Amino acid sequence: MPQGYTPGLRITEHAVIRRRRHLPLPGTVHVAVADEVSADRLVASTELPGNVFNVNVANELSCQPEEVPACLTVDEGDQVSAGEVIAESRAFWGIFHSIARAPVAGTVETVSHITGQVLVRGEPIAVEIDAYIDGSVIEVEGSEAITIETRGALLQGILGVGGEAHGELRLLVDLPTDHLPTRAIDDSCAGKVLVGGSLVTLEGLRRAAEVGAAGVVVGGIHDTDLDEFLGEPLGVAITGQEDLGVTLVLTEGFGEMPMAARTFEILRERDGRRASVNGTTQIRAGVIRPEVIVPEPGATWLADEVEQAAGLEVGSEVRLIREPWFGRLATVTELPEQLECIETEAEVRVLRARLADGGEVVTVPRANVEVIQR
Protein backbone atom coordinates (compact mmCIF):
# COMPACT_ATOMS: atom_id res chain seq x y z
CA MET A 1 0.00 0.00 0.00
CA PRO A 2 1.42 3.44 -0.87
CA GLN A 3 2.37 5.64 2.06
CA GLY A 4 2.33 9.42 2.25
CA TYR A 5 4.35 11.18 4.89
CA THR A 6 7.00 13.82 5.31
CA PRO A 7 10.62 12.59 4.91
CA GLY A 8 12.28 11.56 8.13
CA LEU A 9 14.43 13.45 10.55
CA ARG A 10 17.61 11.57 11.47
CA ILE A 11 18.63 11.44 15.10
CA THR A 12 21.13 8.66 15.58
CA GLU A 13 24.28 7.79 17.51
CA HIS A 14 25.59 5.40 14.86
CA ALA A 15 25.75 6.95 11.42
CA VAL A 16 28.25 6.61 8.61
CA ILE A 17 28.44 10.19 7.37
CA ARG A 18 29.88 11.25 4.02
CA ARG A 19 30.24 14.84 2.96
CA ARG A 20 31.37 15.92 -0.51
CA ARG A 21 33.55 19.02 -0.55
CA HIS A 22 33.62 20.62 -3.99
CA LEU A 23 35.08 23.72 -5.59
CA PRO A 24 33.08 26.06 -7.84
CA LEU A 25 35.89 25.84 -10.41
CA PRO A 26 38.78 23.41 -10.88
CA GLY A 27 41.67 24.23 -8.58
CA THR A 28 44.01 22.38 -6.26
CA VAL A 29 43.16 19.44 -4.00
CA HIS A 30 45.51 19.32 -1.03
CA VAL A 31 44.76 15.80 0.25
CA ALA A 32 44.81 12.23 -1.05
CA VAL A 33 42.67 9.15 -0.55
CA ALA A 34 43.11 7.60 2.93
CA ASP A 35 44.35 10.86 4.49
CA GLU A 36 42.99 11.55 7.95
CA VAL A 37 41.77 15.13 8.18
CA SER A 38 40.50 17.41 10.93
CA ALA A 39 37.48 19.67 10.44
CA ASP A 40 39.61 22.80 10.05
CA ARG A 41 42.12 21.37 7.58
CA LEU A 42 42.33 23.04 4.16
CA VAL A 43 41.44 20.34 1.63
CA ALA A 44 40.93 22.27 -1.62
CA SER A 45 41.38 25.75 -3.02
CA THR A 46 40.91 27.71 -6.21
CA GLU A 47 40.62 31.27 -7.49
CA LEU A 48 37.52 32.84 -8.98
CA PRO A 49 37.89 35.55 -11.63
CA GLY A 50 37.74 39.00 -10.07
CA ASN A 51 34.88 41.42 -10.58
CA VAL A 52 34.93 43.61 -13.69
CA PHE A 53 34.94 47.41 -13.33
CA ASN A 54 34.12 49.75 -16.19
CA VAL A 55 36.13 52.95 -16.66
CA ASN A 56 34.56 55.39 -19.12
CA VAL A 57 37.86 56.85 -20.28
CA ALA A 58 36.35 58.86 -23.14
CA ASN A 59 34.07 60.63 -20.70
CA GLU A 60 36.77 61.26 -18.13
CA LEU A 61 39.20 62.62 -20.70
CA SER A 62 36.50 64.47 -22.66
CA CYS A 63 37.65 62.90 -25.91
CA GLN A 64 36.20 60.82 -28.70
CA PRO A 65 36.06 57.01 -28.20
CA GLU A 66 38.41 56.40 -31.13
CA GLU A 67 41.01 58.66 -29.47
CA VAL A 68 41.13 56.59 -26.28
CA PRO A 69 43.79 54.02 -27.38
CA ALA A 70 46.25 56.83 -28.08
CA CYS A 71 45.72 58.23 -24.58
CA LEU A 72 46.31 54.99 -22.69
CA THR A 73 49.39 54.57 -20.52
CA VAL A 74 48.78 50.82 -20.21
CA ASP A 75 48.03 47.96 -22.60
CA GLU A 76 45.55 45.11 -22.47
CA GLY A 77 46.81 42.45 -20.08
CA ASP A 78 48.84 44.88 -17.93
CA GLN A 79 48.62 44.67 -14.16
CA VAL A 80 47.54 47.90 -12.46
CA SER A 81 47.21 49.05 -8.87
CA ALA A 82 44.24 50.88 -7.38
CA GLY A 83 44.39 54.57 -8.31
CA GLU A 84 47.07 54.07 -10.96
CA VAL A 85 46.81 56.38 -13.99
CA ILE A 86 45.70 54.33 -16.99
CA ALA A 87 45.05 57.16 -19.47
CA GLU A 88 45.81 60.86 -19.77
CA SER A 89 45.38 63.65 -22.26
CA ARG A 90 46.80 67.14 -22.63
CA ALA A 91 45.27 69.98 -24.57
CA PHE A 92 46.29 73.54 -25.44
CA TRP A 93 50.01 72.92 -24.97
CA GLY A 94 49.49 71.12 -21.69
CA ILE A 95 47.38 73.76 -20.02
CA PHE A 96 44.51 71.32 -19.64
CA HIS A 97 45.44 67.91 -18.28
CA SER A 98 42.92 65.09 -17.75
CA ILE A 99 43.57 61.62 -16.34
CA ALA A 100 41.66 58.39 -15.74
CA ARG A 101 42.60 56.02 -12.92
CA ALA A 102 42.11 52.32 -12.25
CA PRO A 103 39.32 51.89 -9.70
CA VAL A 104 40.85 48.70 -8.24
CA ALA A 105 44.01 46.66 -8.41
CA GLY A 106 43.79 44.10 -11.19
CA THR A 107 44.29 43.55 -14.91
CA VAL A 108 43.38 45.69 -17.90
CA GLU A 109 41.11 43.28 -19.74
CA THR A 110 39.52 45.16 -22.64
CA VAL A 111 39.93 48.50 -24.41
CA SER A 112 37.10 49.57 -26.71
CA HIS A 113 37.61 52.20 -29.39
CA ILE A 114 33.87 51.98 -30.09
CA THR A 115 32.62 53.00 -26.64
CA GLY A 116 35.78 54.55 -25.24
CA GLN A 117 35.60 52.32 -22.21
CA VAL A 118 38.26 50.27 -20.47
CA LEU A 119 37.39 47.15 -18.47
CA VAL A 120 39.57 46.42 -15.45
CA ARG A 121 39.16 43.01 -13.84
CA GLY A 122 39.87 42.94 -10.13
CA GLU A 123 42.29 40.53 -8.52
CA PRO A 124 41.22 36.87 -8.34
CA ILE A 125 39.03 35.89 -5.39
CA ALA A 126 40.56 33.11 -3.33
CA VAL A 127 38.23 30.23 -2.41
CA GLU A 128 39.39 27.80 0.26
CA ILE A 129 37.41 24.80 1.50
CA ASP A 130 38.07 23.02 4.76
CA ALA A 131 37.15 19.45 5.64
CA TYR A 132 34.15 20.49 7.82
CA ILE A 133 34.21 17.14 9.67
CA ASP A 134 36.95 15.04 11.25
CA GLY A 135 37.32 11.93 9.12
CA SER A 136 39.05 10.14 6.27
CA VAL A 137 39.28 11.05 2.60
CA ILE A 138 37.61 8.23 0.66
CA GLU A 139 37.48 9.77 -2.83
CA VAL A 140 39.22 12.47 -4.85
CA GLU A 141 37.53 13.75 -8.01
CA GLY A 142 40.30 15.29 -10.07
CA SER A 143 40.97 18.89 -9.12
CA GLU A 144 37.41 19.75 -8.15
CA ALA A 145 36.07 17.66 -5.26
CA ILE A 146 36.74 15.17 -2.50
CA THR A 147 34.53 13.04 -0.25
CA ILE A 148 35.19 12.71 3.46
CA GLU A 149 33.74 9.95 5.61
CA THR A 150 33.34 9.78 9.36
CA ARG A 151 31.39 7.69 11.87
CA GLY A 152 29.50 9.15 14.79
CA ALA A 153 26.31 10.84 15.93
CA LEU A 154 24.14 12.70 13.44
CA LEU A 155 21.35 14.95 14.65
CA GLN A 156 19.25 16.85 12.13
CA GLY A 157 17.29 19.92 13.12
CA ILE A 158 14.16 21.69 11.96
CA LEU A 159 15.68 25.04 10.98
CA GLY A 160 19.05 26.73 11.05
CA VAL A 161 20.83 29.90 10.01
CA GLY A 162 24.51 30.48 9.43
CA GLY A 163 26.91 28.20 7.61
CA GLU A 164 29.41 25.54 8.58
CA ALA A 165 31.24 25.74 11.88
CA HIS A 166 32.99 23.40 14.27
CA GLY A 167 34.11 23.43 17.88
CA GLU A 168 33.88 21.70 21.22
CA LEU A 169 30.38 20.95 22.52
CA ARG A 170 29.54 22.79 25.74
CA LEU A 171 26.32 21.95 27.56
CA LEU A 172 25.02 25.00 29.42
CA VAL A 173 21.78 23.58 30.86
CA ASP A 174 20.75 20.63 33.02
CA LEU A 175 17.43 19.76 31.40
CA PRO A 176 15.98 19.87 27.87
CA THR A 177 13.28 22.21 29.22
CA ASP A 178 15.78 24.83 30.44
CA HIS A 179 16.38 28.13 28.67
CA LEU A 180 19.92 28.78 27.46
CA PRO A 181 21.14 31.19 30.18
CA THR A 182 22.68 34.37 28.77
CA ARG A 183 24.71 34.87 31.94
CA ALA A 184 26.53 31.56 31.33
CA ILE A 185 27.82 32.71 27.95
CA ASP A 186 31.24 34.22 28.66
CA ASP A 187 34.62 34.50 26.99
CA SER A 188 35.34 30.83 27.70
CA CYS A 189 32.62 29.97 25.16
CA ALA A 190 34.69 31.32 22.26
CA GLY A 191 34.97 28.69 19.54
CA LYS A 192 32.50 26.37 21.30
CA VAL A 193 29.20 24.89 20.12
CA LEU A 194 26.78 25.83 22.91
CA VAL A 195 23.93 23.47 23.74
CA GLY A 196 20.76 24.75 25.41
CA GLY A 197 17.33 23.35 26.14
CA SER A 198 13.99 24.81 25.15
CA LEU A 199 14.84 28.38 24.16
CA VAL A 200 17.53 30.87 23.28
CA THR A 201 16.67 34.56 23.57
CA LEU A 202 17.77 37.40 21.33
CA GLU A 203 20.14 38.57 24.06
CA GLY A 204 21.61 35.08 24.37
CA LEU A 205 22.17 34.76 20.64
CA ARG A 206 23.78 38.17 20.44
CA ARG A 207 26.01 37.33 23.39
CA ALA A 208 27.09 34.07 21.74
CA ALA A 209 28.08 35.96 18.59
CA GLU A 210 29.84 38.63 20.65
CA VAL A 211 32.10 36.17 22.50
CA GLY A 212 32.85 34.26 19.29
CA ALA A 213 30.93 31.03 19.89
CA ALA A 214 30.98 28.72 16.87
CA GLY A 215 27.35 27.66 17.16
CA VAL A 216 24.22 27.39 19.27
CA VAL A 217 22.09 24.24 19.33
CA VAL A 218 18.75 24.65 21.09
CA GLY A 219 15.12 23.56 20.92
CA GLY A 220 13.54 26.83 19.82
CA ILE A 221 13.60 30.60 19.47
CA HIS A 222 10.83 33.17 19.14
CA ASP A 223 10.42 34.11 15.49
CA THR A 224 10.53 37.84 16.27
CA ASP A 225 13.87 37.38 18.04
CA LEU A 226 15.32 35.53 15.05
CA ASP A 227 14.11 38.20 12.61
CA GLU A 228 15.66 40.93 14.75
CA PHE A 229 18.93 39.02 15.00
CA LEU A 230 18.99 38.57 11.21
CA GLY A 231 18.02 42.19 10.65
CA GLU A 232 15.25 41.15 8.26
CA PRO A 233 12.45 38.58 8.02
CA LEU A 234 13.67 35.02 7.55
CA GLY A 235 13.53 33.87 3.93
CA VAL A 236 11.63 30.76 2.93
CA ALA A 237 13.83 29.33 0.19
CA ILE A 238 17.23 28.47 1.67
CA THR A 239 19.32 29.61 4.62
CA GLY A 240 22.96 29.15 5.50
CA GLN A 241 24.53 32.06 3.64
CA GLU A 242 24.04 34.53 6.48
CA ASP A 243 27.16 36.15 7.96
CA LEU A 244 26.06 36.28 11.60
CA GLY A 245 29.18 35.35 13.53
CA VAL A 246 27.47 32.25 14.94
CA THR A 247 25.56 29.28 13.51
CA LEU A 248 22.14 28.48 14.98
CA VAL A 249 20.49 25.05 14.81
CA LEU A 250 16.92 24.66 16.08
CA THR A 251 16.09 21.05 16.86
CA GLU A 252 12.34 21.58 17.39
CA GLY A 253 11.07 24.85 15.88
CA PHE A 254 9.81 28.30 16.81
CA GLY A 255 8.77 29.30 20.30
CA GLU A 256 9.70 27.77 23.63
CA MET A 257 10.06 24.10 22.67
CA PRO A 258 11.88 21.62 24.90
CA MET A 259 14.56 19.74 23.03
CA ALA A 260 13.58 16.12 22.37
CA ALA A 261 14.84 13.96 25.22
CA ARG A 262 16.85 11.64 22.98
CA THR A 263 18.49 14.52 21.12
CA PHE A 264 19.42 16.17 24.43
CA GLU A 265 20.79 12.94 25.85
CA ILE A 266 23.00 12.30 22.82
CA LEU A 267 24.45 15.80 23.11
CA ARG A 268 24.81 15.54 26.90
CA GLU A 269 26.78 12.31 26.59
CA ARG A 270 29.14 14.02 24.14
CA ASP A 271 29.70 17.19 26.12
CA GLY A 272 33.29 18.31 25.58
CA ARG A 273 33.67 16.46 22.28
CA ARG A 274 34.41 18.13 18.97
CA ALA A 275 31.35 18.71 16.77
CA SER A 276 30.55 20.17 13.36
CA VAL A 277 27.37 22.18 12.78
CA ASN A 278 25.71 23.57 9.68
CA GLY A 279 22.62 25.80 9.71
CA THR A 280 21.87 25.44 5.99
CA THR A 281 18.17 24.69 5.53
CA GLN A 282 16.11 24.21 2.38
CA ILE A 283 12.42 23.48 2.78
CA ARG A 284 11.43 23.13 -0.85
CA ALA A 285 12.47 20.56 -3.43
CA GLY A 286 15.77 18.94 -2.51
CA VAL A 287 15.26 19.26 1.24
CA ILE A 288 18.39 20.19 3.21
CA ARG A 289 18.28 20.01 6.99
CA PRO A 290 20.53 21.74 9.51
CA GLU A 291 22.76 19.28 11.29
CA VAL A 292 25.05 18.52 14.19
CA ILE A 293 27.75 15.89 13.61
CA VAL A 294 29.83 14.48 16.46
CA PRO A 295 32.50 12.08 15.16
CA GLU A 296 33.20 8.95 17.21
CA PRO A 297 36.97 8.42 17.51
CA GLY A 298 37.92 4.86 16.66
CA ALA A 299 34.44 3.79 15.52
CA THR A 300 34.65 0.82 13.15
CA TRP A 301 31.07 0.06 12.12
CA LEU A 302 30.51 -0.11 8.37
CA ALA A 303 27.90 1.60 6.26
CA ASP A 304 26.01 -1.66 5.65
CA GLU A 305 25.94 -2.30 9.40
CA VAL A 306 24.03 0.89 10.15
CA GLU A 307 20.35 0.18 10.61
CA GLN A 308 18.39 1.53 7.68
CA ALA A 309 15.44 3.77 8.43
CA ALA A 310 12.14 1.94 8.36
CA GLY A 311 9.04 3.32 6.69
CA LEU A 312 6.02 4.55 8.57
CA GLU A 313 4.65 1.68 10.66
CA VAL A 314 2.94 1.01 13.95
CA GLY A 315 5.44 1.89 16.67
CA SER A 316 7.23 4.53 14.60
CA GLU A 317 8.20 7.69 16.44
CA VAL A 318 6.97 10.81 14.67
CA ARG A 319 6.90 14.56 15.11
CA LEU A 320 3.65 16.38 14.35
CA ILE A 321 4.31 19.36 12.07
CA ARG A 322 0.91 21.07 11.92
CA GLU A 323 -1.29 22.78 14.47
CA PRO A 324 -2.82 22.12 16.94
CA TRP A 325 -0.05 19.68 17.94
CA PHE A 326 2.85 21.34 16.14
CA GLY A 327 6.20 20.13 17.48
CA ARG A 328 4.73 17.37 19.65
CA LEU A 329 6.31 13.90 19.59
CA ALA A 330 4.13 10.82 19.30
CA THR A 331 4.16 7.08 18.64
CA VAL A 332 2.09 5.62 15.82
CA THR A 333 -0.62 3.26 17.14
CA GLU A 334 -2.68 2.64 14.01
CA LEU A 335 -2.42 3.08 10.24
CA PRO A 336 -5.95 2.84 8.81
CA GLU A 337 -6.02 1.59 5.22
CA GLN A 338 -9.12 3.50 4.19
CA LEU A 339 -9.16 7.20 3.38
CA GLU A 340 -10.78 9.35 6.07
CA CYS A 341 -12.47 12.73 5.86
CA ILE A 342 -10.69 15.51 7.77
CA GLU A 343 -11.87 19.00 8.83
CA THR A 344 -11.23 20.46 5.38
CA GLU A 345 -13.60 17.79 3.98
CA ALA A 346 -10.74 16.27 1.99
CA GLU A 347 -10.34 12.49 2.11
CA VAL A 348 -6.75 11.57 2.95
CA ARG A 349 -4.70 8.81 4.49
CA VAL A 350 -4.39 9.31 8.23
CA LEU A 351 -2.66 7.75 11.18
CA ARG A 352 -3.43 7.57 14.86
CA ALA A 353 -0.65 8.31 17.31
CA ARG A 354 -0.24 8.57 21.07
CA LEU A 355 1.27 11.88 22.21
CA ALA A 356 4.49 11.36 24.15
CA ASP A 357 3.77 13.85 26.92
CA GLY A 358 0.08 13.29 27.55
CA GLY A 359 -1.00 9.88 26.40
CA GLU A 360 -3.80 11.30 24.23
CA VAL A 361 -4.38 9.48 20.96
CA VAL A 362 -4.83 11.86 18.01
CA THR A 363 -5.74 11.36 14.36
CA VAL A 364 -3.73 13.34 11.80
CA PRO A 365 -3.06 13.20 8.05
CA ARG A 366 0.08 11.22 7.31
CA ALA A 367 1.44 14.24 5.40
CA ASN A 368 1.39 16.19 8.69
CA VAL A 369 4.07 14.13 10.40
CA GLU A 370 7.75 13.43 9.92
CA VAL A 371 9.29 10.14 10.92
CA ILE A 372 12.12 10.36 13.44
CA GLN A 373 14.78 7.99 12.16
CA ARG A 374 16.89 6.46 14.91
Secondary structure, DSSP 8 states (H G I E B T S, - for coil): -----EEEEEEEEEEEEEEEEE-SS--EE---TT-EE-TT-EEEEEEE---EEEEEHHHHHT--GGGHHHHBSS-TT-EE-TT-EEEEEEETTTTEEEEEE-SSSEEEEEE-TTT-EEEEEE--EEEEEE-SSSEEEEEEETTTEEEEEEEEEEEE-SEEES-EEEEEEEE--SSTTSB--GGG--GGGTTEEEE-SSB--HHHHHHHHHHT-SEEEEEEE-HHHHHHHHTS---SSB------SSEEEEEEEESS----HHHHHHHHHTTTSEEEEE---B-SSS-B--EEEEE-TT----GGGS-----S-TT-EEEE-STTSTT-EEEEEE--SS-EE-TTS-EE-EEEEEETTT--EEEEEGGGEEEEE-
